Every structure is written in C-alpha cells, then in structure tokens.
C-alpha cells in the first residue's frame, strides 16, 4: 500500500515501501505488507480511541488476510477503471490555476491504431504484452473508442441514488474513465498555499472544530502538539468520529505521497521514491510535538470504519443476481469470487467498530445530527474539486467517495437487512462508481 536495509532509516524506508505496494521477501510478517503505518520507527502500539481494538491485532489481520486479496482485486478490470469529472470548477473560491508540473496531469489518450476493439478483445490485447495501449493509458483520461463503447454498456448496467458525496454528472462530456493502475497516487510537486487552503477549508469549516481553536493553514507549521486535541475530547462521539476519519484520510494521502515522492524530474523522465525527511516532518513525534502519533492512529481508525462497512455490505453482494459487470463472464465471475472471499474475512474480524453507539440519542436530535454529519461530509467531497493538481484531484475524489460510500453503508443497516434475495431493492443500491471507490479507497 518491504524495503531494503538502508542504514539507520531501514524502518522508515520499510514503511514507505509498504505503502508503495512493493513487496520484498526479506521483510518479516510483523512489518507487514498492507496497513500504511511505520510501526518500527515510532513504535505505534496500543488501543485506539473510541473503540476496543488494538493496533497489533489490526496489523496481523490486515497483513495476512486482507491486503493481499484487496491488492489482487483492485488490479482486475472492474476495479481499475474509475469514472470521474476532473474539470468541475471549484464551487467555493476562484480557481488559482492548475499545477503546471507535467506529473500533475491526467492527459487525454488518442485512439489506438484507429481500430475499435471489443471489451473481450481489449482484455486479450492487454495480456499479450503489447506496449502501445499501455503507454497510451499510462496517462489516460479519455480512452479509445473501443473502451468508450464498453463503458457505455457498463453505464447502462448500473443504477443510481442519493449519496454521501457530491457525485459527478455522469452524462457530462467532461466525465471519463481513468485507469487507476496506470495513474498511480504519488507526490507530483503540487504544494504551497493552494494545497494548504484545501485542507484548511476541510478542517476549519467542516470538522466541527470550534473557531477558537486555531489550526495553522500550513499543516507542516509548528502546532501545539497533543494540546491541540483537547477540544476534541469535549465533543460527542459522532463529531469525534468525523474528525478522526478526515484526519485518517489526510494521513493516508500523505503516507502515499511520502512513499512515491518526486525526487528528480530528470531529463524527460521523473524519478520517484521514498522521501524520509518528508515522512518525518509529517509523522515523527519529535518533529510534530506528538501530533504525528495521533495522525497515524487516526489512519487505523479510518481502516476500522471501512473494514466494518465491508462486513456490513456483504449481504448486498451475496445475492446471485449482483455481478461486477465488464462483459467478460469469466472475468466477472472470478472478480466476484475474490470479492466474496474478502467479505468472508471481514466478517471474521473479532473487534469491529460498533457503529450502533452513534446517533443513539433522542430520535429528533439523532436525525438532525446525522443529517449534519452527512452534509459536512458531502461538502468535503465538493472541496476536492478545488484541488489544483489533476492527479491529486483524481485520488482525492476517489478516496473521499470511498469513505462516503462506507458511511452510507453503515447508516443503511435496516435497508441492507431488508434486501430481497432475488430482486433489486430501491431502498439500498450501490453504483459502479461507489463500489470501485469503496474498494480502492480501502486498498489505499
């Protein structure tokens, strides 16, 4: 989402290699190949806040049972293509202009040899080792005619409903499928006031934080350390959960950027790799006055919430008529089998977050708080349209929608329990976009 022996910083590089998805046999199982936390460097241990699960149990469960399967799943055709509108204007402030770094871009892709292929032919073509199509898709936003036709067929197969997130207008000519495997999440050079303003708006205006508690615009600026969090303990459980989820999401994104950092633009070819100094600046307890430890624990908390959502939504996919449609029956069947294996593992996890403790007060108050919770999160999904780097915007929108889908699942328990075995239900549905975002976000 493990590293080579690199002097004193072996542990740090191990952590960063883990989150880049590179697996090295010399790394022990305890170091892990999945969850994105460098336990060795900072000795992150113990029980998480607002739940009864410990970090060591999550590590073991994820590394051995979940991550290897999720990694394989997100490489399959259904999960590697995500439909997104990267041209939607920022709804909150004038655009500052987009990142000029070429690595920020998700470029249009020309047609391949001018010849349309069926979806099955495309799969075979991709597996023959031909380079032309892969080169094209490595920065693809708009895909060849053959794939566009296949994706139109996919769209006809899908349903829609209201969501926790601001959903892109799928009929817009600016919405298109992107190959996630060939447009990886990594640091592109996008930084500074434009990037800080996005996160500042999220934390200051949407995380239930009192105005009297100041969080610097620059997230790397010195803070009050652990004292910054004193206000959080006075909030109700629901608002604490909200803040920890957003902090965990922010941590996940930063961990990947540290892992795949733009080290050198070179002559025509960029060089990517782990940036230890950037990692320490964001997460080392000594450099963050202890706040880095909180950030990392919030990442585990985010993992628990999304893990719980996967276990709760399993009955939706257990139904025989639900398929992960690409037009290739053999591929579709294998993909669903792998997804069901993951669901079976999530059901067996013994220390799930108990969402029933949320919104459990008086009905009217709980209803108002739940709607406020939903609207705050939906607003954050809209803020992602203010990110000036197209590739960063792509992954920000995907992971935000993935978390939004997880929350939608957790708050739809009655609707999921009432699903019928042999027919669709208007009470609860998931779109292709939500499914892809949920599993890829969890994979992050």
MIVOMAR-277833 format. One record per residue (C-alpha): residue number from 0; y, x, z. Coordinates in Angstrom, 1 decimal. Layout:
<rs>
+------+--------+--------+--------+
: resi :      v :      u :      w :
+------+--------+--------+--------+
:  NUM :      Y :      X :      Z :
...
+------+--------+--------+--------+
</rs>
This chain:
<rs>
+------+--------+--------+--------+
: resi :      v :      u :      w :
+------+--------+--------+--------+
:    0 :    0.0 :    0.0 :    0.0 :
:    1 :   -4.1 :    9.3 :    2.2 :
:    2 :   -2.4 :   12.1 :    2.0 :
:    3 :   -2.9 :   15.9 :    1.7 :
:    4 :   -2.4 :   18.4 :    4.5 :
:    5 :    1.2 :   19.2 :    4.4 :
:    6 :    2.0 :   21.3 :    7.4 :
:    7 :    3.6 :   19.5 :   10.4 :
:    8 :    4.5 :   16.4 :    8.4 :
:    9 :    0.9 :   15.6 :    7.4 :
:   10 :    1.1 :   12.4 :    9.3 :
:   11 :    4.3 :   11.3 :    7.7 :
:   12 :    3.1 :   12.0 :    4.2 :
:   13 :   -0.2 :   10.3 :    5.0 :
:   14 :    1.7 :    7.2 :    5.9 :
:   15 :    3.8 :    7.3 :    2.8 :
:   16 :    0.8 :    8.0 :    0.5 :
:   17 :   -0.9 :    5.0 :    2.1 :
:   18 :    1.8 :    2.6 :    1.1 :
:   19 :    1.9 :    4.0 :   -2.5 :
:   20 :   -1.7 :    2.9 :   -2.9 :
:   21 :   -3.2 :    6.4 :   -3.4 :
:   22 :   -6.5 :    6.9 :   -1.6 :
:   23 :   -7.7 :   10.3 :   -0.6 :
:   24 :  -11.2 :   10.8 :    0.9 :
:   25 :  -10.1 :   13.4 :    3.4 :
:   26 :   -8.2 :   10.8 :    5.4 :
:   27 :  -10.1 :    9.2 :    8.3 :
:   28 :  -10.6 :    5.4 :    8.5 :
:   29 :   -8.3 :    5.3 :   11.6 :
:   30 :   -5.4 :    6.4 :    9.4 :
:   31 :   -6.2 :    3.5 :    7.1 :
:   32 :   -5.6 :    2.6 :    3.5 :
:   33 :   -3.7 :   -0.6 :    3.9 :
:   34 :   -1.1 :   -1.6 :    6.5 :
:   35 :    2.1 :    0.2 :    6.0 :
:   36 :    2.7 :    2.0 :    9.3 :
:   37 :    2.5 :    5.7 :   10.1 :
:   38 :    0.7 :    5.4 :   13.5 :
:   39 :    0.1 :    9.1 :   13.7 :
:   40 :    3.7 :   10.3 :   13.5 :
:   41 :    5.1 :    7.8 :   16.0 :
:   42 :    2.0 :    6.6 :   17.9 :
:   43 :    2.7 :    2.9 :   17.3 :
:   44 :    0.3 :    1.0 :   19.7 :
:   45 :    0.1 :   -2.0 :   21.9 :
:   46 :    0.6 :   -5.7 :   21.8 :
:   47 :    3.1 :   -7.4 :   19.5 :
:   48 :    5.9 :   -9.6 :   20.8 :
:   49 :    5.4 :  -13.4 :   20.7 :
:   50 :    1.6 :  -13.1 :   20.1 :
:   51 :   -1.5 :  -11.8 :   21.7 :
:   52 :   -2.6 :   -9.4 :   19.0 :
:   53 :   -2.6 :   -5.6 :   19.3 :
:   54 :   -1.8 :   -3.1 :   16.6 :
:   55 :   -5.1 :   -1.3 :   16.8 :
:   56 :   -7.1 :   -4.5 :   16.0 :
:   57 :   -4.8 :   -5.3 :   13.0 :
:   58 :   -5.3 :   -1.7 :   11.7 :
:   59 :   -9.0 :   -1.9 :   11.9 :
:   60 :   -9.3 :   -5.4 :   10.4 :
:   61 :   -6.9 :   -4.7 :    7.5 :
:   62 :   -8.2 :   -1.2 :    6.6 :
:   63 :  -11.8 :   -2.1 :    6.4 :
:   64 :  -12.0 :   -5.8 :    5.4 :
:   65 :   -8.8 :   -6.9 :    3.8 :
:   66 :   -6.8 :   -4.3 :    2.0 :
:   67 :   -9.5 :   -3.0 :   -0.4 :
:   68 :  -10.1 :   -6.6 :   -1.6 :
:   69 :   -6.5 :   -7.5 :   -1.9 :
:   70 :   -5.8 :   -4.4 :   -3.9 :
:   71 :   -8.5 :   -5.3 :   -6.4 :
:   72 :   -7.3 :   -8.9 :   -6.6 :
:   73 :   -3.7 :   -8.0 :   -7.4 :
:   74 :   -5.0 :   -5.9 :  -10.3 :
:   75 :   -6.6 :   -8.9 :  -12.0 :
:   76 :   -4.8 :  -10.8 :  -14.8 :
:   77 :   -3.9 :  -13.9 :  -12.9 :
:   78 :   -2.1 :  -11.9 :  -10.2 :
:   79 :   -0.5 :   -9.1 :  -12.2 :
:   80 :    2.0 :  -11.4 :  -14.1 :
:   81 :    4.9 :  -13.0 :  -12.2 :
:   82 :    7.4 :  -15.3 :  -13.8 :
:   83 :   10.9 :  -14.6 :  -12.8 :
:   84 :   14.5 :  -15.0 :  -13.8 :
:   85 :   16.3 :  -11.7 :  -13.3 :
:   86 :   19.6 :  -12.9 :  -14.9 :
:   87 :   20.5 :  -15.7 :  -12.5 :
:   88 :   24.1 :  -14.9 :  -11.3 :
:   89 :   24.8 :  -14.2 :   -7.6 :
:   90 :   25.9 :  -17.5 :   -6.0 :
:   91 :   27.9 :  -16.0 :   -3.1 :
:   92 :   30.2 :  -13.3 :   -4.5 :
:   93 :   31.3 :  -11.9 :   -7.8 :
:   94 :   28.7 :   -9.5 :   -9.4 :
:   95 :   29.5 :   -5.9 :   -8.7 :
:   96 :   27.8 :   -4.9 :  -11.9 :
:   97 :   24.2 :   -3.8 :  -12.2 :
:   98 :   22.7 :   -0.4 :  -11.3 :
:   99 :   23.3 :    2.0 :  -14.2 :
:  100 :   20.2 :    4.1 :  -13.4 :
:  101 :   17.6 :    3.6 :  -16.1 :
:  102 :   14.9 :    3.3 :  -13.5 :
:  103 :   16.6 :    0.2 :  -12.1 :
:  104 :   15.9 :   -1.7 :  -15.4 :
:  105 :   13.2 :   -4.0 :  -16.4 :
:  106 :   13.6 :   -3.7 :  -20.2 :
:  107 :   12.7 :   -6.1 :  -22.9 :
:  108 :    9.4 :   -5.4 :  -24.7 :
:  109 :    9.1 :   -5.5 :  -28.5 :
:  110 :    6.2 :   -7.2 :  -30.2 :
:  111 :    3.1 :   -5.0 :  -30.6 :
:  112 :    2.5 :   -4.2 :  -34.3 :
:  113 :    3.8 :   -7.7 :  -35.1 :
:  114 :    0.3 :   -9.2 :  -34.7 :
:  115 :   -0.4 :  -12.0 :  -32.2 :
:  116 :   -3.5 :  -11.8 :  -30.1 :
:  117 :   -5.3 :  -14.5 :  -28.1 :
:  118 :   -5.4 :  -14.0 :  -24.4 :
:  119 :   -9.1 :  -13.0 :  -24.6 :
:  120 :   -8.3 :  -10.6 :  -27.4 :
:  121 :   -5.5 :   -9.1 :  -25.3 :
:  122 :   -7.8 :   -8.5 :  -22.4 :
:  123 :  -10.3 :   -6.8 :  -24.6 :
:  124 :   -7.5 :   -4.8 :  -26.3 :
:  125 :   -6.1 :   -3.7 :  -23.0 :
:  126 :   -9.5 :   -2.5 :  -21.9 :
:  127 :  -10.1 :   -0.3 :  -25.0 :
:  128 :   -7.8 :    2.4 :  -23.8 :
:  129 :   -5.1 :    1.7 :  -26.4 :
:  130 :   -1.8 :    3.1 :  -25.3 :
:  131 :    0.7 :    1.2 :  -27.4 :
:  132 :    0.6 :   -2.1 :  -25.5 :
:  133 :    0.5 :   -0.4 :  -22.1 :
:  134 :    3.6 :    1.8 :  -23.0 :
:  135 :    5.4 :   -1.4 :  -24.1 :
:  136 :    4.5 :   -3.3 :  -20.9 :
:  137 :    5.4 :   -0.4 :  -18.6 :
:  138 :    9.0 :   -1.7 :  -18.5 :
:  139 :    8.3 :   -5.1 :  -19.9 :
:  140 :   10.3 :   -8.2 :  -19.2 :
:  141 :    9.7 :  -10.1 :  -22.4 :
:  142 :    6.2 :   -9.9 :  -23.7 :
:  143 :    4.6 :  -10.1 :  -27.2 :
:  144 :    4.2 :  -13.4 :  -28.9 :
:  145 :    0.5 :  -13.5 :  -28.2 :
:  146 :    1.1 :  -13.3 :  -24.4 :
:  147 :    4.1 :  -15.7 :  -24.6 :
:  148 :    1.8 :  -18.3 :  -26.1 :
:  149 :   -0.8 :  -17.7 :  -23.5 :
:  150 :    1.8 :  -18.1 :  -20.7 :
:  151 :    3.0 :  -21.4 :  -22.2 :
:  152 :   -0.6 :  -22.5 :  -21.9 :
:  153 :   -0.6 :  -21.3 :  -18.3 :
:  154 :    2.6 :  -23.3 :  -17.5 :
:  155 :    1.1 :  -26.5 :  -18.9 :
:  156 :   -1.8 :  -26.0 :  -16.5 :
:  157 :    0.5 :  -25.8 :  -13.4 :
:  158 :    2.1 :  -28.4 :  -11.1 :
:  159 :    5.4 :  -28.2 :   -9.2 :
:  160 :    7.1 :  -29.5 :   -6.0 :
:  161 :    9.8 :  -28.6 :   -3.4 :
:  162 :    9.7 :  -25.2 :   -1.8 :
:  163 :   10.9 :  -23.0 :    0.9 :
:  164 :   12.5 :  -20.7 :   -1.7 :
:  165 :   15.0 :  -21.2 :   -4.4 :
:  166 :   12.7 :  -21.5 :   -7.4 :
:  167 :   13.8 :  -20.1 :  -10.8 :
:  168 :   14.3 :  -22.6 :  -13.6 :
:  169 :   11.1 :  -22.1 :  -15.4 :
:  170 :   12.4 :  -23.8 :  -18.5 :
:  171 :   15.3 :  -21.3 :  -18.7 :
:  172 :   15.2 :  -18.9 :  -21.6 :
:  173 :   16.1 :  -16.1 :  -19.1 :
:  174 :   12.8 :  -16.6 :  -17.1 :
:  175 :    9.9 :  -14.5 :  -18.3 :
:  176 :    6.7 :  -13.0 :  -17.1 :
:  177 :    6.7 :   -9.4 :  -15.8 :
:  178 :    3.6 :   -7.2 :  -15.4 :
:  179 :    3.8 :   -6.1 :  -11.8 :
:  180 :    1.3 :   -3.2 :  -12.1 :
:  181 :    3.5 :   -1.6 :  -14.7 :
:  182 :    6.8 :   -2.3 :  -13.0 :
:  183 :    6.0 :   -0.9 :   -9.5 :
:  184 :    8.1 :   -1.3 :   -6.4 :
:  185 :    9.9 :    2.0 :   -5.7 :
:  186 :   13.3 :    3.6 :   -5.0 :
:  187 :   15.4 :    3.7 :   -8.1 :
:  188 :   18.6 :    5.2 :   -6.8 :
:  189 :   20.2 :    1.8 :   -6.0 :
:  190 :   22.1 :    2.1 :   -2.8 :
:  191 :   25.5 :    2.0 :   -1.2 :
:  192 :   27.9 :   -0.9 :   -0.3 :
:  193 :   26.4 :   -3.3 :   -2.9 :
:  194 :   22.9 :   -2.9 :   -1.5 :
:  195 :   24.1 :   -3.0 :    2.1 :
:  196 :   26.1 :   -6.2 :    1.5 :
:  197 :   22.9 :   -8.0 :    0.5 :
:  198 :   21.1 :   -7.1 :    3.8 :
:  199 :   24.3 :   -7.6 :    5.8 :
:  200 :   24.6 :  -11.1 :    4.5 :
:  201 :   21.0 :  -11.8 :    5.3 :
:  202 :   21.2 :  -10.6 :    8.9 :
:  203 :   24.7 :  -11.7 :    9.7 :
:  204 :   24.7 :  -15.2 :    8.2 :
:  205 :   21.1 :  -16.3 :    8.1 :
:  206 :   19.1 :  -14.8 :   11.1 :
:  207 :   20.5 :  -17.0 :   13.9 :
:  208 :   22.3 :  -13.9 :   15.3 :
:  209 :   25.4 :  -14.6 :   17.5 :
:  210 :   28.6 :  -13.5 :   15.8 :
:  211 :   29.5 :  -11.5 :   18.9 :
:  212 :   26.5 :   -9.2 :   18.3 :
:  213 :   27.5 :   -6.7 :   15.6 :
:  214 :   25.1 :   -5.1 :   13.2 :
:  215 :   26.6 :   -2.4 :   11.0 :
:  216 :   27.0 :   -3.0 :    7.3 :
:  217 :   25.3 :    0.3 :    6.6 :
:  218 :   21.7 :   -0.1 :    8.0 :
:  219 :   21.5 :    3.7 :    8.4 :
:  220 :   24.6 :    3.9 :   10.6 :
:  221 :   24.1 :    4.6 :   14.4 :
:  222 :   23.3 :    1.5 :   16.3 :
:  223 :   22.9 :    0.6 :   20.0 :
:  224 :   19.2 :    1.2 :   19.7 :
:  225 :   17.0 :   -1.1 :   21.8 :
:  226 :   20.1 :   -2.6 :   23.4 :
:  227 :   20.8 :   -4.3 :   20.1 :
:  228 :   17.8 :   -6.6 :   20.6 :
:  229 :   18.9 :   -8.0 :   24.0 :
:  230 :   20.4 :  -11.1 :   22.3 :
:  231 :   17.1 :  -11.8 :   20.6 :
:  232 :   15.2 :  -12.5 :   23.8 :
:  233 :   17.6 :  -15.3 :   24.7 :
:  234 :   16.7 :  -17.3 :   21.5 :
:  235 :   14.0 :  -19.9 :   21.2 :
:  236 :   10.6 :  -18.9 :   19.8 :
:  237 :   11.3 :  -20.3 :   16.3 :
:  238 :   14.5 :  -18.2 :   15.9 :
:  239 :   12.9 :  -15.1 :   17.2 :
:  240 :   10.1 :  -15.5 :   14.8 :
:  241 :   12.6 :  -16.0 :   11.9 :
:  242 :   14.4 :  -12.7 :   12.8 :
:  243 :   11.2 :  -10.7 :   13.1 :
:  244 :    9.9 :  -12.0 :    9.8 :
:  245 :   13.1 :  -10.9 :    8.0 :
:  246 :   13.1 :   -7.6 :    9.8 :
:  247 :    9.4 :   -7.1 :    8.9 :
:  248 :   10.2 :   -7.9 :    5.2 :
:  249 :   13.0 :   -5.4 :    5.2 :
:  250 :   10.7 :   -2.8 :    6.8 :
:  251 :    8.0 :   -3.4 :    4.2 :
:  252 :   10.5 :   -2.9 :    1.3 :
:  253 :   11.9 :    0.2 :    2.9 :
:  254 :    8.5 :    1.7 :    3.5 :
:  255 :    7.6 :    1.4 :   -0.2 :
:  256 :   10.9 :    2.9 :   -1.2 :
:  257 :   10.3 :    5.9 :    1.1 :
:  258 :    6.8 :    6.3 :   -0.4 :
:  259 :    7.9 :    6.1 :   -4.0 :
:  260 :   11.3 :    7.8 :   -3.9 :
:  261 :   13.2 :    9.0 :   -6.9 :
:  262 :   13.1 :   12.7 :   -6.2 :
:  263 :   14.3 :   14.0 :   -9.6 :
:  264 :   15.5 :   12.3 :  -12.7 :
:  265 :   14.4 :   15.4 :  -14.7 :
:  266 :   14.7 :   15.7 :  -18.5 :
:  267 :   13.6 :   12.4 :  -19.8 :
:  268 :   11.0 :   11.9 :  -17.1 :
:  269 :   11.6 :   10.8 :  -13.5 :
:  270 :    9.7 :   12.3 :  -10.6 :
:  271 :    8.6 :   10.0 :   -7.8 :
:  272 :    7.1 :   10.8 :   -4.4 :
:  273 :    7.3 :   10.6 :   -0.6 :
:  274 :   10.7 :   11.3 :    1.0 :
:  275 :   10.1 :   12.2 :    4.6 :
:  276 :   13.7 :   12.6 :    5.6 :
:  277 :   14.5 :    9.0 :    4.3 :
:  278 :   11.5 :    7.7 :    6.3 :
:  279 :   12.5 :    9.5 :    9.5 :
:  280 :   16.1 :    8.2 :    9.1 :
:  281 :   14.9 :    4.7 :    9.0 :
:  282 :   12.0 :    4.7 :   11.4 :
:  283 :   11.8 :    7.7 :   13.7 :
:  284 :   12.6 :    6.5 :   17.2 :
:  285 :   14.6 :    9.7 :   17.9 :
:  286 :   16.9 :    9.0 :   14.9 :
:  287 :   17.2 :    5.3 :   15.4 :
:  288 :   17.5 :    5.2 :   19.2 :
:  289 :   14.2 :    3.4 :   19.4 :
:  290 :   15.0 :    0.7 :   16.8 :
:  291 :   12.6 :    2.2 :   14.3 :
:  292 :    9.6 :    1.2 :   16.6 :
:  293 :   10.9 :   -2.4 :   16.6 :
:  294 :   11.2 :   -2.4 :   12.8 :
:  295 :    7.6 :   -1.2 :   12.4 :
:  296 :    6.2 :   -3.7 :   14.9 :
:  297 :    8.0 :   -6.5 :   13.0 :
:  298 :    6.1 :   -5.4 :   10.0 :
:  299 :    2.9 :   -6.0 :   11.8 :
:  300 :    4.2 :   -9.4 :   12.9 :
:  301 :    5.0 :  -10.3 :    9.3 :
:  302 :    1.5 :   -9.3 :    8.4 :
:  303 :    0.1 :  -11.6 :   11.1 :
:  304 :    2.1 :  -14.6 :    9.8 :
:  305 :    1.0 :  -14.1 :    6.2 :
:  306 :   -2.6 :  -13.5 :    7.3 :
:  307 :   -2.5 :  -16.8 :    9.2 :
:  308 :   -1.2 :  -18.6 :    6.2 :
:  309 :   -4.1 :  -17.3 :    4.1 :
:  310 :   -6.6 :  -18.5 :    6.6 :
:  311 :   -4.9 :  -21.9 :    6.7 :
:  312 :   -4.7 :  -22.4 :    2.9 :
:  313 :   -8.3 :  -21.6 :    2.3 :
:  314 :   -9.4 :  -25.2 :    2.0 :
:  315 :   -7.0 :  -25.8 :   -0.8 :
:  316 :   -8.8 :  -23.1 :   -2.9 :
:  317 :  -12.3 :  -24.1 :   -1.7 :
:  318 :  -12.2 :  -27.2 :   -3.9 :
:  319 :  -14.2 :  -26.7 :   -7.1 :
:  320 :  -11.6 :  -28.0 :   -9.5 :
:  321 :   -9.0 :  -25.4 :   -8.3 :
:  322 :   -9.1 :  -22.5 :  -10.7 :
:  323 :   -7.0 :  -19.4 :  -11.3 :
:  324 :   -6.4 :  -20.1 :  -15.0 :
:  325 :   -5.9 :  -17.4 :  -17.6 :
:  326 :   -8.0 :  -18.9 :  -20.4 :
:  327 :  -10.8 :  -16.4 :  -19.8 :
:  328 :  -13.5 :  -18.3 :  -17.9 :
:  329 :  -15.4 :  -15.2 :  -16.9 :
:  330 :  -12.3 :  -13.5 :  -15.6 :
:  331 :  -11.1 :  -16.7 :  -13.9 :
:  332 :  -14.4 :  -17.2 :  -12.1 :
:  333 :  -14.5 :  -13.6 :  -10.9 :
:  334 :  -10.9 :  -13.7 :   -9.7 :
:  335 :  -11.6 :  -16.9 :   -7.6 :
:  336 :  -14.7 :  -15.4 :   -6.1 :
:  337 :  -12.8 :  -12.4 :   -4.9 :
:  338 :  -10.0 :  -14.6 :   -3.5 :
:  339 :  -12.5 :  -16.7 :   -1.6 :
:  340 :  -14.0 :  -13.5 :   -0.1 :
:  341 :  -10.6 :  -12.7 :    1.2 :
:  342 :  -10.2 :  -16.1 :    2.7 :
:  343 :  -13.6 :  -15.8 :    4.4 :
:  344 :  -12.5 :  -12.6 :    6.0 :
:  345 :   -9.1 :  -14.0 :    7.2 :
:  346 :  -10.9 :  -16.9 :    8.8 :
:  347 :  -13.0 :  -14.5 :   10.9 :
:  348 :  -10.0 :  -12.7 :   12.3 :
:  349 :  -10.1 :  -13.4 :   16.1 :
:  350 :   -6.4 :  -13.0 :   17.0 :
:  351 :   -4.4 :  -15.2 :   14.7 :
:  352 :   -0.8 :  -16.1 :   15.4 :
:  353 :   -0.6 :  -19.6 :   16.9 :
:  354 :    1.9 :  -21.5 :   14.9 :
:  355 :    1.3 :  -24.7 :   16.8 :
:  356 :    3.6 :  -23.4 :   19.5 :
:  357 :    6.5 :  -23.6 :   17.1 :
:  358 :    8.6 :  -26.8 :   16.6 :
:  359 :    6.6 :  -28.4 :   19.5 :
:  360 :    9.5 :  -29.9 :   21.4 :
:  361 :   11.0 :  -33.3 :   21.1 :
:  362 :   10.4 :  -34.8 :   17.7 :
:  363 :   14.0 :  -35.1 :   16.5 :
:  364 :   15.1 :  -31.7 :   17.8 :
:  365 :   12.0 :  -30.1 :   16.3 :
:  366 :   12.6 :  -31.8 :   13.0 :
:  367 :   16.3 :  -30.6 :   12.9 :
:  368 :   15.3 :  -27.0 :   13.9 :
:  369 :   12.5 :  -26.9 :   11.3 :
:  370 :   14.9 :  -28.0 :    8.5 :
:  371 :   17.4 :  -25.4 :    9.7 :
:  372 :   14.7 :  -22.8 :    9.6 :
:  373 :   13.7 :  -23.8 :    6.0 :
:  374 :   17.3 :  -23.9 :    4.8 :
:  375 :   18.1 :  -20.5 :    6.2 :
:  376 :   15.1 :  -19.0 :    4.5 :
:  377 :   15.9 :  -20.7 :    1.2 :
:  378 :   19.4 :  -19.3 :    1.4 :
:  379 :   17.9 :  -15.8 :    1.8 :
:  380 :   15.9 :  -16.3 :   -1.4 :
:  381 :   19.2 :  -17.1 :   -3.2 :
:  382 :   20.8 :  -13.9 :   -1.8 :
:  383 :   18.1 :  -12.0 :   -3.7 :
:  384 :   19.9 :  -12.9 :   -6.9 :
:  385 :   22.8 :  -10.7 :   -5.7 :
:  386 :   20.7 :   -7.5 :   -5.8 :
:  387 :   22.2 :   -5.3 :   -8.5 :
:  388 :   19.0 :   -3.4 :   -9.5 :
:  389 :   16.8 :   -5.5 :  -11.7 :
:  390 :   13.5 :   -3.8 :  -10.5 :
:  391 :   14.7 :   -4.2 :   -6.8 :
:  392 :   15.6 :   -7.8 :   -7.5 :
:  393 :   12.2 :   -8.4 :   -9.0 :
:  394 :   10.3 :   -7.2 :   -5.9 :
:  395 :   12.8 :   -8.8 :   -3.5 :
:  396 :   12.4 :  -12.2 :   -5.1 :
:  397 :    8.6 :  -11.9 :   -5.2 :
:  398 :    8.2 :  -10.9 :   -1.6 :
:  399 :   10.7 :  -13.4 :   -0.4 :
:  400 :    8.9 :  -16.1 :   -2.3 :
:  401 :    5.6 :  -14.9 :   -0.9 :
:  402 :    6.8 :  -15.2 :    2.6 :
:  403 :    8.4 :  -18.6 :    1.8 :
:  404 :    5.0 :  -19.8 :    0.5 :
:  405 :    3.3 :  -18.6 :    3.7 :
:  406 :    5.8 :  -20.6 :    5.8 :
:  407 :    5.3 :  -23.6 :    3.5 :
:  408 :    1.5 :  -23.4 :    4.2 :
:  409 :    1.9 :  -23.0 :    8.0 :
:  410 :    4.2 :  -26.1 :    8.2 :
:  411 :    1.8 :  -28.2 :    6.0 :
:  412 :   -1.2 :  -28.2 :    8.2 :
:  413 :   -1.7 :  -32.0 :    8.2 :
:  414 :   -1.3 :  -32.2 :    4.4 :
:  415 :   -3.8 :  -29.4 :    3.9 :
:  416 :   -6.3 :  -31.1 :    6.2 :
:  417 :   -6.0 :  -34.4 :    4.3 :
:  418 :   -6.8 :  -32.8 :    0.9 :
:  419 :   -9.5 :  -34.6 :   -1.1 :
:  420 :  -12.4 :  -32.7 :   -2.4 :
:  421 :  -12.4 :  -33.8 :   -6.0 :
:  422 :   -8.9 :  -34.6 :   -6.9 :
:  423 :   -5.4 :  -33.2 :   -6.7 :
:  424 :   -3.0 :  -34.3 :   -3.9 :
:  425 :    0.7 :  -34.9 :   -4.3 :
:  426 :    1.1 :  -34.1 :   -0.6 :
:  427 :    0.4 :  -30.4 :   -1.0 :
:  428 :    0.3 :  -28.2 :   -4.1 :
:  429 :    0.9 :  -24.6 :   -4.9 :
:  430 :    2.3 :  -23.4 :   -8.2 :
:  431 :    1.0 :  -20.4 :  -10.0 :
:  432 :    4.2 :  -18.5 :   -9.1 :
:  433 :    3.8 :  -19.3 :   -5.4 :
:  434 :    0.1 :  -18.1 :   -5.5 :
:  435 :    1.0 :  -14.9 :   -7.3 :
:  436 :    3.9 :  -14.2 :   -4.9 :
:  437 :    1.8 :  -15.0 :   -1.8 :
:  438 :   -1.0 :  -12.6 :   -2.6 :
:  439 :    1.2 :   -9.8 :   -4.0 :
:  440 :    3.6 :  -10.1 :   -1.1 :
:  441 :    0.8 :   -9.9 :    1.4 :
:  442 :   -0.6 :   -6.9 :   -0.6 :
:  443 :    2.7 :   -5.1 :   -0.1 :
+------+--------+--------+--------+
</rs>
